[in-house]
Amino acid sequence: MTTHIATAATQQSSATEEINQNVSQITRLIAESAVGAQQSAQACQELSKLALDLQRTVGHFRLETGDSSAGGSGSAERALPDPAATVAPAKGFAAGA
């Protein structure tokens, strides 16, 4: 009977140690996850700031909408060509030649 009690106590001690190690590992993983979440939040804030900066920078440019007259209104905006516009082949060159 004493042997059974000693064996059970040893098994219980071993199981308790294993549980303790698992809880410690979970605690460490939670801390690492919190650090990762904080880094992600900081990266999101930085990306938002960069997006706003880019939006302000691009906001200084104005695209023409097919109207070839760049009527000088005296503003500081710079007209850029429409990226969807097609380029006609130069004179003397046949298309697809």
Buried (B, 14 or more C-beta within 10 A) or exposed (E): EEEEEEEEEEEEEEEEEEEEEEEEEEEEEEEEEEEEEEEEEEEEEEEEEEEEEEEEEEEEEBEEEEEEEEEEEEEEEEBEEEEEEEEEEEEEEEEEE
